[in-house]
Amino acid sequence: MKAPAADTPAVLVNMVERHGAAWVDEATLDDWIAGAGDRVLLLAGDPVRFPEGLDVAVVLPEILRAMPGRFAMGLVRRSAEDAVARRLGSQRWPSLVFTRDGRYVTTLPGMHDWPEFVARVREALALPPSRIPGVGIPVVGSAGGPSCG
């Protein structure tokens, strides 16, 4: 497994080294998602533009500690975040993308207060798999252009 970029914040490296998260990039995404059980993938974003991504990186292992063995954690390498976000329909930083047994479940964007964050993660883990947002056949209106309805 390749090492993190030299400028990777320590809190992100700690997610992998101390809390068992897996580094994920374009080359490993499909295999990581295909793993058994519930999986939560962090798209932290640029730590200068989105410092709350580092907060999520601190809180996510604590949520896992509150729900032992409930999900596996993945962390998208900064260099791969744009490509992975496009593939998974994520449009906000930071975001947690939930998958189960190889299928997309939902995305939880942003940072939240502890009680709300735990509740929203529990809710996400209870949802059935669904379609990745924004991935599919575009809707075309009668004039030939995109349409909302």
C-alpha positions as CSV (number, residue, x, y, z in Angstrom):
1,M,0.0,0.0,0.0
2,K,1.5,3.4,-1.0
3,A,2.2,5.9,1.8
4,P,0.2,9.0,2.2
5,A,1.3,12.3,0.6
6,A,3.9,14.2,2.7
7,D,1.4,17.0,3.3
8,T,-1.4,14.7,4.6
9,P,-2.6,16.0,8.0
10,A,-1.6,13.8,10.9
11,V,-5.3,13.3,11.9
12,L,-5.9,11.6,8.6
13,V,-2.8,9.5,8.9
14,N,-4.0,8.5,12.4
15,M,-7.3,7.3,11.0
16,V,-5.4,4.7,9.1
17,E,-2.5,3.9,11.4
18,R,-4.3,4.0,14.8
19,H,-7.9,3.4,13.9
20,G,-7.8,0.8,11.1
21,A,-9.2,2.9,8.2
22,A,-8.1,1.9,4.7
23,W,-6.6,4.3,2.2
24,V,-8.9,4.4,-0.9
25,D,-8.3,5.9,-4.3
26,E,-9.5,5.4,-7.8
27,A,-7.6,2.2,-8.2
28,T,-8.9,0.6,-5.0
29,L,-12.4,2.1,-4.7
30,D,-14.3,-0.8,-6.4
31,D,-12.6,-3.5,-4.3
32,W,-13.0,-1.5,-1.1
33,I,-16.7,-1.0,-1.7
34,A,-17.2,-4.6,-2.7
35,G,-16.1,-5.7,0.8
36,A,-18.6,-7.3,3.1
37,G,-20.8,-5.4,5.5
38,D,-21.3,-1.8,6.1
39,R,-18.5,0.6,5.1
40,V,-18.1,4.3,5.7
41,L,-15.8,6.3,3.3
42,L,-14.6,9.8,4.3
43,L,-14.1,12.4,1.7
44,A,-12.4,15.0,3.9
45,G,-11.7,17.6,1.3
46,D,-9.0,20.3,1.2
47,P,-8.2,21.0,4.9
48,V,-7.6,24.7,4.2
49,R,-10.9,25.2,2.5
50,F,-12.9,22.6,4.5
51,P,-11.3,22.4,8.0
52,E,-14.3,20.5,9.3
53,G,-13.1,17.5,7.3
54,L,-10.4,17.1,9.9
55,D,-13.1,17.3,12.6
56,V,-15.0,14.5,10.9
57,A,-11.7,12.5,10.8
58,V,-11.4,12.8,14.6
59,V,-15.1,12.0,15.3
60,L,-15.6,9.1,12.9
61,P,-13.3,6.7,14.9
62,E,-15.1,7.7,18.1
63,I,-18.5,6.9,16.4
64,L,-17.1,3.5,15.5
65,R,-15.9,3.0,19.0
66,A,-19.5,3.7,20.2
67,M,-20.7,1.1,17.7
68,P,-18.0,-1.6,17.9
69,G,-17.6,-3.7,14.7
70,R,-20.6,-2.0,13.1
71,F,-18.7,-0.7,10.0
72,A,-15.3,-0.5,8.3
73,M,-13.8,2.9,7.7
74,G,-12.1,4.1,4.5
75,L,-10.4,7.4,3.8
76,V,-10.1,8.7,0.3
77,R,-6.6,10.0,-0.6
78,R,-6.7,13.7,-1.2
79,S,-5.3,13.2,-4.8
80,A,-8.3,11.0,-5.6
81,E,-11.1,12.9,-3.9
82,D,-12.5,14.6,-6.9
83,A,-12.7,11.5,-9.0
84,V,-14.1,9.4,-6.2
85,A,-16.7,12.1,-5.3
86,R,-17.9,12.2,-8.9
87,R,-18.2,8.4,-9.0
88,L,-20.2,8.4,-5.8
89,G,-22.3,11.4,-6.5
90,S,-20.9,13.4,-3.6
91,Q,-21.0,17.2,-4.0
92,R,-20.1,18.5,-0.6
93,W,-17.0,18.5,1.6
94,P,-16.6,16.7,4.0
95,S,-18.9,13.8,3.3
96,L,-19.3,10.3,4.6
97,V,-20.4,7.8,1.9
98,F,-22.1,4.7,3.2
99,T,-22.0,1.4,1.3
100,R,-23.1,-2.1,2.2
101,D,-22.0,-5.4,0.5
102,G,-20.8,-3.6,-2.6
103,R,-23.8,-1.3,-3.0
104,Y,-24.2,2.4,-2.3
105,V,-26.5,3.3,0.6
106,T,-26.4,7.1,1.3
107,T,-24.1,10.1,1.8
108,L,-24.0,12.2,5.0
109,P,-22.4,15.6,4.3
110,G,-20.8,18.0,6.8
111,M,-19.9,18.0,10.4
112,H,-22.5,17.7,13.2
113,D,-22.7,17.9,16.9
114,W,-22.0,14.6,18.6
115,P,-25.6,13.5,19.5
116,E,-26.9,14.4,16.0
117,F,-23.9,12.8,14.3
118,V,-24.3,9.5,16.1
119,A,-28.0,9.5,15.4
120,R,-27.5,10.3,11.7
121,V,-24.9,7.6,11.3
122,R,-27.2,5.1,13.0
123,E,-30.0,6.1,10.6
124,A,-27.7,5.8,7.6
125,L,-26.6,2.3,8.7
126,A,-30.3,1.3,8.9
127,L,-31.2,2.4,5.4
128,P,-31.4,0.0,2.5
129,P,-29.0,0.3,-0.5
130,S,-30.1,2.8,-3.1
131,R,-29.0,4.4,-6.4
132,I,-25.9,6.7,-6.4
133,P,-27.3,10.3,-6.7
134,G,-26.7,11.9,-10.1
135,V,-25.7,8.6,-11.7
136,G,-28.1,7.3,-14.3
137,I,-30.0,8.4,-17.3
138,P,-30.4,12.2,-17.6
139,V,-34.0,13.4,-17.9
140,V,-34.6,15.3,-21.2
141,G,-37.5,17.6,-21.7
142,S,-39.6,17.8,-24.9
143,A,-37.4,20.7,-26.2
144,G,-34.4,18.3,-26.0
145,G,-32.7,20.0,-23.1
146,P,-32.3,18.9,-19.5
147,S,-35.5,19.0,-17.5
148,C,-36.5,18.8,-13.8
149,G,-39.9,17.4,-14.4
